[in-house]
């Protein structure tokens, strides 16, 4: 049996990993999720809830970066070329808000940044990204249940 402090530490670790994974930082939350699920000390539903909230809030940070990105576009250190931003903008405009349902994918950070640049209403952003992130962790949990029992 695990103590409450161990459970909270596990969930805080998962939250931090999920949050970081949704930013431009190179984190992998699925490994932490699977490890905690394999241990079996925290209910899977809590893993899904905490990971989904952390990942959605991390995406909100990435969205916020997009909101302020334009004012730094022509600085020497700016990480994107005009062509890259224009390509991302065209892609987002072509596929629309529903492309936020792909925010869980490897290129999801770019979708979140462009969404911020284009000033997508934050409530729509949070709704669609929250759905996408939660469904992703449900799939990860399902795979874990199939493997770990």
C-alpha positions, 0 to 999 in steps of 0.5 A, spaced: 500 500 500 502 506 498 502 512 502 498 519 500 504 522 499 507 517 495 501 518 490 501 525 490 508 525 488 507 520 483 501 524 480 505 531 481 511 527 477 506 525 471 503 532 471 510 535 470 512 530 465 505 531 461 506 539 462 513 539 459 511 534 453 506 539 451 511 545 450 517 545 446 521 542 451 523 534 449 519 530 454 515 524 453 509 523 458 507 516 456 513 513 459 511 516 466 504 514 465 506 507 463 511 506 469 505 509 474 500 504 470 505 498 471 506 499 478 499 499 479 499 504 485 494 510 482 488 508 479 488 509 472 482 514 471 487 519 476 493 518 471 488 520 465 485 526 469 492 528 471 496 527 465 490 530 461 490 536 465 497 537 465 498 536 457 492 541 456 495 546 460 502 545 457 499 546 450 496 553 453 503 555 454 505 553 447 499 557 445 501 563 449 507 563 445 504 563 439 500 569 441 506 573 442 510 570 437 509 576 432 512 581 435 519 578 435 518 575 428 524 579 425 529 578 430 535 575 429 534 569 434 527 568 432 527 560 431 522 560 425 523 562 418 517 566 415 516 561 410 515 556 416 510 560 419 506 562 413 506 554 411 503 553 418 498 559 417 496 556 411 495 549 413 491 551 419 487 556 415 486 550 410 484 545 415 481 550 421 479 549 428 478 541 427 486 541 426 486 542 434 484 535 435 491 533 432 494 537 438 496 530 441 500 528 435 508 529 434 507 536 430 501 538 435 506 543 438 506 547 431 498 547 431 498 550 438 503 555 436 499 557 429 493 557 433 496 562 438 498 566 432 492 566 429 488 568 435 484 562 436 479 564 442 482 561 448 476 557 450 475 553 443 482 552 444 482 549 451 476 545 449 478 542 442 485 540 445 482 538 452 478 533 448 484 531 444 489 530 450 484 526 454 482 521 448 490 520 447 491 518 454 485 514 454 488 510 448 495 510 452 491 507 458 488 502 454 494 499 451 497 499 458 491 495 461 492 490 455 499 490 457 499 490 464 493 487 466 
